[in-house]
Amino acid sequence: MSTTDPPAPAGIRVPDTRLTREATELIRESVSELVYHHSRRVYFFAGLQARNRDLSYDPELLYIGAIFHDLGLNERFHSSGRRFEVDSADEARRFLQGHGVPEDSVRRVWTAIALHTTPGIPAFMEPEVALVTAGVEYDVLGIGYQDVSEADRAAVVALHPRPDFKRRILEAFTDGIRSKPETSFGNVKADVLEHFVPGFERGDFVRTILDSPWAE
């Protein structure tokens, strides 16, 4: 992190390496302000959750996973026919391979990004995989909201504001997948319960965002 950046929350810092600097520059030029600030918040909240969970992780790999995780929502991927998570993961893989990063590290970052919208699995994998999802779930869904102190939460948001975030991120999701609706097919077990278990109510991703503890 540049010495001109504001202090990081609770000592969580972005490693000041060529890899992270070039990743930041690439993503800053490629995505909207909304997605850029969200992706940076994901890194900080992931680091804070790592502290809560006593997880050791590679900060450089975690940062790449966080900063690239929503790149696939960009307009240039709208006709890819693939899930935006896979487009994001593939772009991160190309970036890392272009910098000579070992394949096991590339695999961890790819997996962290590809699975970040698949709850219930990343938590049992490598810390970087688990933490990208934890950071996303915190910032988007408010999961574990009280696990981070109000002061740390405010510090992250001061660095990377989230004005009208709930509405704007839902709009970004919609724009990113409306041209490839077949990629929205998700956890099939909810379909089974909805058909065969009376009274079952499937979780609603949009409602979870709108009703999260975040003010906006």
N, C-alpha and C positions, 0 to 999 in steps of 0.2 A: 504494500500500500504506500502511496506517495506520502511524503511528509507534509503535504499541503492538505491532506484529507482530515476531517474532524476526528476526534478520538473515537475509537471503536467501543461498542458496548461491552462492559465487563471483561475487557482484555481480549476479546475475540478479534483477531486481525486477519486480513487477507495477506497471505504470504507475498512478499515483494520479490517476485521472480519474473524472468522473461516470459515464462509460460502464462502466468496469471495476468501480466500486463497486456500481452498480446491477445489473450482471451477476452479481457475486459474491453479492449479497443474494438475487437471484432464484433462482439455482441452489442456494444453501445452504438455501433454504426448500422447494425442489422435489424434491431428490434425497436418497438415503440418505447417511449419513456415509461409507460405502464409496466411493460414486461421487464425492462431493465431494472427498475427499482424493486419490483417483485422478486426477481431472481437474486438480487443482492440481499434482500431481506431474508430469503430462504437460506442463504449461507449463514448469516448471523444467527437466525433462530435455530438452525441445525447445530451450530456450535454450542449454543446455550443448552439445547436439549442433550447434547453429548455430555456436557458437564453434569446435568441432572442424572443421566443414566450411567455415568462413570465409563464412558466409551472412549477409547483411544482411536484416533483416525488420522489420516494423512490430509492436512489442511489444503494442500494444493489440489489433490484429487477431489476433495469435497467441493472446493470452489468451482472447479471445472464442471462438475455434475450440476451444481446449483445454477451457474451462470448460463449453461447451455440448455437447461431442461425444457424450456418453452420455445426454443428457436423454431421448432417445427410448426408453430402456429402462423408463421410468416406467409404472406401471400404467395411467395414462390413455391411453397409446398402444397398449395391447395389442390393441385391436380395430381399429386403423387400417388393417390390411391392407397396410401399407407397411413397407419395411425401416426398422429403428430409426434407421439412419444418416440417412435422408431425413427422418424425423420430427424428429430432432435439428437437422439443417441448416435445416429450415423454421422451427423455433422461433427459431434464431439469426437467420435472415433477418428475421423479424417484429420481433425485438428491435432489430436494427440499423436497419431502415427506420423504426421508431418513434422513433429518435434522430437521424434525418436523415443517416445515414452514406451517402456516395456509393455508387452502384450497383456500381462496379468493386470496391470494398472488400467490399461485401456478397457479391458473387459469389465472391471469393477465400475468404471465411470459409465460405460454403455449400459450395463445392467441397472445402475442407479437411476438413470434417466428413463430407460424403457419401462421400468416398473413403478414410476413415481405416482401413477394413478391407479395402482393395483393394490389396495389395502390388504393387510393380513399376511403378506409374504415378505416384503423387504425387511421388516423388523427382525427376521430370523437369519438374515444374511450378513455380509461384511458390514462393518460400521458405516462406511461411506454410502453403501446402498440404503441401509436403514435410515441414515440421517438426512439424505436428500428428501426422502418421503416425509420424514418427521418435520423438516423445515417447511415443505409444501403444505402439509396438513395443518401446521400451526398458522401459517400466513393466510391460507385460503379458507380453511374450515374452522379455525379456532380450536382445533383439537389440542388439549393440554394447555389451554390458554393461561390457567393459573400456575402452571409449572414455571413460568418465567416471571420474574418480578416486574412490578409496574415500572420501576426505574429503568430496567434493562429494555423492556418493551418500548418505552418512550424514547430511549437512546437510539434504538434501531430505526424507529419511525422518523425520528429527527434527521437521521442520515439519509433515509430513503422514504419519503412521505408516501401516503396511500390515500389521496383524496378520492372520494366516491369509488373506492376500490371494488366493492362488491358488484356494483352495476357494471363497471368497466371491464372487470376480469370475465364476467359472464358474457359480455359482448365479444370479448376477444376469443373465448372458447367457441362461441357460436360461429363467428366469422371463420375460425380456423378449421372447423369440421363440417360446415353446412354443405360444402361441395363434395364431400365423401362420407355420407351418412352411414355407409356400411361399416365404417371403422368404429362406430359408436357401440357396436355390440360388445357387451361387457361380461359381467359376472352372471353366468347362466343359471346359477343355483337360485338366484332371486326369482327367475322365471318359473322354476319348478315349484317353489313354495307358493308363489302367487296363484298357480293353477290348482294346487292340490291341498293346501292348508287353509282351511276357513279362517278368516280374520287376519291373515298375514297382511302386513303393510310393508311394501318395499321402501327402502330408504330413498330419499329424494336429494340428490346432489345439490340442486339449485336451492331447495329449501334449507339445506344444512348451511350453505354459504350465507343466505340471507338472515338466518336465525342465529348465526354464530355470535360469540361474545364481542367481536369487533364492532365498534360503533358504525363504521362505514367501510 
